[in-house]
Each structure stands twice: as structure tokens, then as C-alpha cells.
Amino acid sequence: MDVHSAKRREELAQLIERHSERDGTHETAIPALRLIRSSQVSGPAIHSVYEPSLCVVAQGSKVVLLGTESYRYDPASYLAASVHLPIAGQVAEASAEAPYLSLQLQFDMNQILEVIQASDQAAKPRRESGRGLVVSRMNDALYEAVLRLVRLLDTPSDIPVLAPYAAREIIYRMLQDEQGADVKQFALIGSHAQRIAKAIERIGREFALPLRIDELAAEAGMSASSLFSYFKEVTAMSPIQYQKRLRLQEARRLLLSAAMEAADVAFQVGYESPSHFNREYARMFGHPPIRDARRLRDELHAGKTRT
């Protein structure tokens, strides 16, 4: 690591730490920007849905599981998600003295398309479909653009005017990177990746309804076999597996946030059989629904007690 890179990372870590005084995910005055802090490594993986976003680590490291694949990123790299993806994440390196510090900048495909159209990056990408999650090495230009955005948190009055330009520069620098084509493909109208992104949006809206592959394929302008193949290439899972993960993650959220019986939750997220729901829930999260919810509440209460 050269001196300039070390100084940039130190500054970014200081900025994130100053604006996230305790562990957790923190919204900021910049609507699309979140800061994440953790003073300890994760236990069991935390399940969530990544939105289209750029994730940058200033200190520590994180491992993200997508299907059966594992992605690790740290201050020398970044992670970019181009579509909504159900993942499991673990903070792999953190301590009270050197907490895990990172940021997540959300974007949408309209922003990507605007940058493509305003630059000389409108050329067809090298392939029409690829994984919706990539890890790539940070470069100086992208790091400087990220710093310019995060520095605005110290001057809130500048945010309304300057933040959109800073975010646009970050997207531009990301698209210039070696993995930029893998993000760009999802914004190009008519590409296989863009069609799969639309299918993902529909499953996300209607995850509790029966999944009809033929309808999904017709809407995407593909054969059922092509949809299945490209969907798995983008998400590392089949449409059915994707829907199942969304259902179970929503079920877990409902069990934690609402006073509902497991059977009622099962029906609400689309399961016809509570016993089938219980089996799949335990397979994914390691415990049956009620026991898992009780365990998570106990851990949350213990965390609050410590702080």
C-alpha cells in the first residue's frame, strides 16, 4: 500500500467513524448513502437483500455469500450489486480497537444509463449477461470520488447541490473500471441482463404468489429455458430458489417485527403448508421459526444491554 492510498483509507475510516458513533447501519443526510460500523466479527451470517449499490470498506473486511458462492472485500476492493440479490453477509475482520467501517451507496439503472449516454461508454458490453454481483480492486480515481461524497457529511448545506454530482462521478468511475461492463449490461435496454433484471423486479413484487416461469419468460421475451439459464447466470440461483429466499427472509422479518404465529407468517409469504415452511426455514436459518425469532430477540436485547 503506497502512502497516498493509506492516507485516503485513513481519512475515509475517520469520516465513517465520526458519522457512525455506534455499531449498526446508519442513514445519512445523503439519501442514497448508508454507513456501517461493527466492533466485532459476525456470528452466523446475516441474511438480507442487497439493492443495486456500491459497497466500499474503509477498515476491516466482509464476506458475502450469494447462493453457493463466496465474495470477500476489504479496503483494497469494492463490491457492486447490479440487481436485488438475497445474500448472507458476515463481518470477517473487526475489533473494538479497529471496528469494521464501510459505506453503501445505492443507485438505480436510470443513473447508470444517464452516465452511459453522457459519456463515450455506450459501446456494447463484452457479454450480454453475467453475475449481478462483482468484486473489483479499488483504484485512485474511484477512491477520490468516494471521498468527495463522504466529505459532504461535514458540510450538510452543500449536500443538496453537490451530492448528486459526486454520486454521478462515482458511477462514472465505477463504469470505467475493469468490471464496469458487468454493471453496464443491466442498464442497456433489450440486453439479456436487463430482461433478467425486470424478471427479478417482478418476483420481488409478487414473491408470495405462485411463480409461473412461462409467464415470466413471456414477459421477458425469452423462452423458459433461456430465462432459467440467464437468471441463474445473474443470481447464482434458479428463479424458484430466488423466490424461496425472498419468502423466508420476509418471514423472518415478520416474526421479529410482528406478533404473529409461524403458521400465519407461512401463509402470508406464500406457503400453503406450515410444516413445509418450518422445514425450509430451519434449513436456511438453522432453527425452526419460533426458536430462531426468540434467539434473535435475545441477541438484540443483549446487544442493547452492552451498549
Secondary structure, DSSP 4 states (H G I P E B T S, - for coil): --HHHHHHHHHHHHHHHHT--SSEEEE-SSTTEEEEEESS--SSPEEEEEPSEEEEEEESEEEEEETTEEEEE-TTEEEEE-S-EEEEEEEEE--SSS-EEEEEEE--HHHHHHHHHHTT--SPPS-S---SEEEEE--HHHHHHHHHHHHGGG-GGGHHHHHHHHHHHHHHHHHHSTTHHHHHTTTSTT-HHHHHHHHHHHHHHTTTSPP-HHHHHHHHTS-HHHHHHHHHHHHSS-HHHHHHHHHHHHHHHHHHHS---HHHHHHHTT-S-HHHHHHHHHHHHSS-HHHHHHHHHHHHHHHHHH-
